[in-house]
Amino acid sequence: MIRVPQNSVGLIKENGVLKIGVLLGDDIGLEVVPEAVKCMKAAAAKTGMQAEWIDLPIGKRGHELHGDASPKITLETLKTCDGWICGPIGHNAYPRNDPTWVMPALRRSSSSSPISNR
């Protein structure tokens, strides 16, 4: 899933560098997100787009590093990003009755729109 906040679509950054969050997620996300980023970097190089790629923990990795599947540091950093790519989050494998293992709100609802071709 590749998302950009609605208010960023069509805007050109003053410094010309887009800030993109990279969230591996769980399960197959560990494999597909890095490949998707490679494709995005290749496309950016061909078009001259500059991007800052920011690795952010979410899901199991977020819980391992910060004790929560939706670490505050990740959610706060996403607010400063122009967009992000997020792999699937394996919420069905999370322990039950533990509020630190809830499905991240990022996936339930988002004030963002998918990137589209124009």
N, C-alpha and C positions, 0 to 999 in steps of 0.2 A: 504494500500500500504506500503510495507516494502522495503526500499531502502538502498543500501550501495554504496558509491562512487566506481567507477571502479578501482581506484588505491588502494583500501583497500581490495578487494576480495582476500582471501587466505593469507593475512598477519596476523601475530600474533603480537599483541602489546607487546612492551618491558616489560611493567609492568603487562601484562596479563589481563588488564581491558578494555573492550570495552566501548566507550562513545556513547550512543544511545539517539537520540532526540525523544521526544514523542510529537506529534502535534495532538490534538484532532480533529481539523477541526470544522465543523458545523454539524448540524442535527444528523443523526444516528452515526456519528463519536464519539459523546459524550458518546455513549453507547458501540460501538464495539471496539474502541481503548483501553479502559481500560481492556476489556476482552482479547484482543489480547496480551496486555502487561503481563497479568497474565499467559497466556499460554507460552509466551516467557521466563518469569521468572522461570516457572516450568521446562521448557526444559533446561535452563541455569543451574539450580540447579542440574539437573540429570547428566549433562555433566561436571560440575565443572567450567563452563564459568562464569567469573565475569563481571558485567556490571554496569556502572553508567547511570542511567535513568534521563534524563534532560527534564522537562516539558517546552515546548516552545509555546507561543501564536501565533495563525495564524487564519485567517478568522475573524469572528465576535468578538471573544475574543481578537484577536490582535488589532482590531480597538477600542474596548472598553478600552483596557489598554494603547495603544500607538498611537491611532489616525490613524492607517493604517492597512489594512487587511494583509499586508506583512511587519511586523515591521522589521526594520534594525537589531535590537538585535537578532531576530529569524534567519534571513538570515546569519548574521555573526557567530552566534553560530553553525549553521548547518555546516559551513565550517570546524569546529573543531571536528565534530562528525565522528565516524566510520560508522554510518548508522542512519536511522530514520524510524519511523512509522508515517504515516499521514492519518488521516481520510478524508472523502470527505469534500469538501469546497463548501458551498451553495451559490455560486456566483450568481445564478439566483434571489435570494432574495435581493441582495444588491441594494441600491439606484443607479439610473442611473445618468450619468453626474457628478459624484463625483470621482475624481482620487484617493482618499484614499480608495475607495471600489473596486479596480480592482482585478481580479482574481490573486492570488499570482503566481509569476513566477515559483515557486517551482513545481507547478502542470502542467504548460504549457510545460516546457522543463526542463530537468535535466541532469547533467553529471553523472548519476548514473545508476545502473542496478539492477533489482530485485534480491533478495537473491535466490539462487537455491540450491537444494540438490546436493551433489557431491558424 
